[in-house]
């Protein structure tokens, strides 16, 4: 206890802040840049990209005339498809209007046997699909390598997306 009296309090505070910033950097370094494939004319895709940026998810957008080839290559079955596809540096897919919150969560703790997440069918009120205050509850699906899925998250209220 006497040793702490020898160290100025400001030095202990500074050391704590430095270690905390390292912890924050490590947490964010787990997130990767998403390559997002979309068509050049899709307005909701641009809104979803803005949502990603607002939530500090780095991304690069690529406009393609036809997305079917990339979805096929990534093994995204038609029933899980939507208007755009995000791919992490580790090869995980994020199909459709998946909230950034769940992308971050998944990338920090990927599920074994999963290829990524999907929000098929462009639900009203999901990120990028906002229309006034209208909102339809939806599920974020966990896509598995064998082609099956399970529910990763249920979004019952607009606020639960952030």
N, C-alpha and C positions, 0 to 999 in steps of 0.2 A: 504494500500500500504506500509506503514511503517513496518508492521509485516513481510513482505517478506524479508526486509533487515536484520532482525534478524536471519533468517534461511539461512545457507550457501547454495550457489547455487548447490554444489555437492550433498547435501542432497536431494534437490528437484529433481535433475536428477536421483539419486539412487532410490528414491521413485517411480518416473515415470517408471523406468525400471522394478521394482518389480511388479507394477500393470499391466504393459504390459505383463510380463511373465505369470501372472495369467490368463490373457485374452487368451493368446496363449494356455495354458494348458487346459482351459475350452473348447476351440474350438476343440482341438484334442481329448479330452475325449469323445466327442460325437461319435467318430469313434469307431467301435468295431472290434474285430478279426473276420475274415471270415474263416469259415470252408469250404475248397474247396474239392469237391469230383470229382475225375478224374480216368481214367484208368492208369495203370502203364506204358503203352507203348506209350502214347500220348506225342509227342515232343512239340507241340504248347502249350499244357497246362503248361509245365515247363517254356516256354518263357513268357507266360501270368503271371505266378507267379513271375517271375523276374521283370516284369513290375510293379506289385503290390508293391514289395519290394522297387524298385527304386522310387516309388511315396509315400513311407511311409504308405502303407496299410498293417497292420499286418494280417497274415494268417497262417493257419495250413492246410497242404495237407493230404488227405486220398486217398489211392489207392484202388479202387474197381474193381472187374472183370466185374460187370454189374451195370450200373448207372440207368437203367430204373425204378427200385423200388423206389429209392430216388426221382427221378423226378416226379413219380406218386404221392408219398406221399406229395410232395411240390406243387402239382397241376400245374406243368409246362406242358402245352399242347404240343403235338408233334411238332406243327408248330413253337413253340418258342424255341425248344430244340437245344442244341449245344453239344460240346464235354466235357464240365465240368460245374459244378454247385457250386457257392459260396453261403453260407448261413451266414448271420450276427447273432450276439448273440440275436438280437431282432426278428429273424425269417424271415427277408427279403431275397429274392433270387436274385442272380446275375448270369444269365445264359449266358454262352459263353464269348466272348472276349469283355466284357464291359470295357471301359477305366476307370482307377482308378479315374480320374477326376470326372466322373459321379457317381461312387459309393460313393465317399466322399460327393458330392453335395446331393445325394438322402438321405444318412444317416443323414445328418445335417438337412434336411427338408423333411421327408417322406411324400409322397402324400397319403391323406386319400383314403382308398379303394384299395390301390395298394399292391401287394405282392412283387414287386421288378422290376428289369430291365432285359432286354434280348437283346443280339445281336445274332440272329440266323444265321445259314448258314456260319459261319466262313469267313467273308469278307476279301479279300486280303488287306493287309496293316493295318488291325486293330492290337491292341497290341497282340503280340504273333504270328501273321500271316504275319510278314514282309517278303517280298521277294524283295531284292534290293530296288529300288525306286518306285516299282509298288504300286498303291493304287486305290481301288474302293470305292467311297462314299457309306455310309451306314447309317442306322437309329438305334438309341438306342430306344427300345420299352419299354413303361411303361406297365407292366403286372398288370391287375386288378383282383381282387378276383372273379369276375363273369366270368372270362375266356376271356374277351375281352382285347383289348390293345389300346393304343394311342401312338403317337410319343412323346418321352421324349426329344430327341435331334437328330439333323441331323449333321452328320460329313461329310463335303464336301471336306475337305483337311486334309492331314496327320497331320499337325501341330495343328489342332483343337482338337486333342485327349489328349493334355497335358496341 
